[in-house]
């Protein structure tokens, strides 16, 4: 026998007052169609309560896209801008990293005020056709403030540059990693260094480590992709620090009289002469003078080698130095020295070409005297 047909149960939606099958009620109440019908529907108020009821005839519109904000009568819960918190994410329209840090931090990178306990601020060059250099910051305060109170604290009390946007970050780790993704010289005080971006971590470690320590944090916690970025940036930062150390050591250097005379002769050198400085004993300051010239002149320092290799390294510098050791006396290439004075040089390595330039000012340092029959030289024994 065929089964008896079950009778459908019809129910009415409590929201939009639409009749439908009982099985479809749950899905219908969550649909957009039900909410649209109920958007402008007046609430049903019993007749006996309409006289003293405070329910408006037309309810306040919901805070949806394209709709007005709800009416606030003082009984609603605190809005996001009125809630108090300690963590703030700031955006600036200009570059204010150093101005904020000088105001909040001492030379020892300690806070000069008790209101702020953590600070991360960095600069960012936004994308687009026009340059848009701006700054982002993360600030943690000692007390809890809402946005208006924090603005008064930041601008009026601490006298810091005004920000264009303030938010309460939901995920502090993601926000700090985002603002430090480009500026590796971000200023971070009072926060865990593991929260910073990979390039920023590499910069901080390069200041402390001579080489990478694979078993020490934060390197041991990095992924395989981040380790490749860390290794590349670490090598570049170490090279920069070594150059900065050289500049620091030579900034206040005091030269000997003969070194000052060598600089004067080298600056006034004509196109057909080469300056040769030799010292049979050694230890008189030739290498130091070569470093000094490289720092304060457009200079390249070479050694004895194949002509093609030396020509490939040359990139039209004004000053060319040769630092010869004792073992190079028999293998000195005088021809390339003459090429630098002539103003043209054939580079046959990789992409072969002829380099044309103004005659260079050439100086050679050695522990032996030159072969005077090859080139005319200044002599300074």
HELIX and SHEET records of a PDB file:
HELIX    1   1 UNK A   22  UNK A   24  5                                   3    
HELIX    2   2 UNK A   25  UNK A   29  1                                   5    
HELIX    3   3 UNK A   32  UNK A   38  1                                   7    
HELIX    4   4 UNK A   47  UNK A   49  5                                   3    
HELIX    5   5 UNK A   80  UNK A   82  5                                   3    
HELIX    6   6 UNK A   97  UNK A  104  1                                   8    
HELIX    7   7 UNK A  147  UNK A  152  1                                   6    
HELIX    8   8 UNK A  153  UNK A  157  3                                   5    
HELIX    9   9 UNK A  172  UNK A  179  1                                   8    
HELIX   10  10 UNK A  193  UNK A  195  5                                   3    
HELIX   11  11 UNK A  198  UNK A  208  1                                  11    
HELIX   12  12 UNK A  219  UNK A  221  5                                   3    
HELIX   13  13 UNK A  224  UNK A  251  1                                  28    
HELIX   14  14 UNK A  257  UNK A  267  1                                  11    
HELIX   15  15 UNK A  286  UNK A  296  1                                  11    
HELIX   16  16 UNK A  307  UNK A  313  1                                   7    
HELIX   17  17 UNK A  326  UNK A  328  5                                   3    
HELIX   18  18 UNK A  334  UNK A  342  1                                   9    
SHEET    1   A 2 UNK A  10  UNK A  12  0                                        
SHEET    2   A 2 UNK A  19  UNK A  21 -1                                        
SHEET    1   B 5 UNK A 165  UNK A 167  0                                        
SHEET    2   B 5 UNK A  85  UNK A  92 -1                                        
SHEET    3   B 5 UNK A 132  UNK A 145 -1                                        
SHEET    4   B 5 UNK A 116  UNK A 126 -1                                        
SHEET    5   B 5 UNK A 187  UNK A 189 -1                                        
SHEET    1   C 5 UNK A 299  UNK A 302  0                                        
SHEET    2   C 5 UNK A 319  UNK A 323  1                                        
SHEET    3   C 5 UNK A 361  UNK A 366  1                                        
SHEET    4   C 5 UNK A 274  UNK A 278  1                                        
SHEET    5   C 5 UNK A 377  UNK A 380  1                                        
SHEET    1   D 2 UNK A 344  UNK A 347  0                                        
SHEET    2   D 2 UNK A 353  UNK A 356 -1                                        
END                                                                             
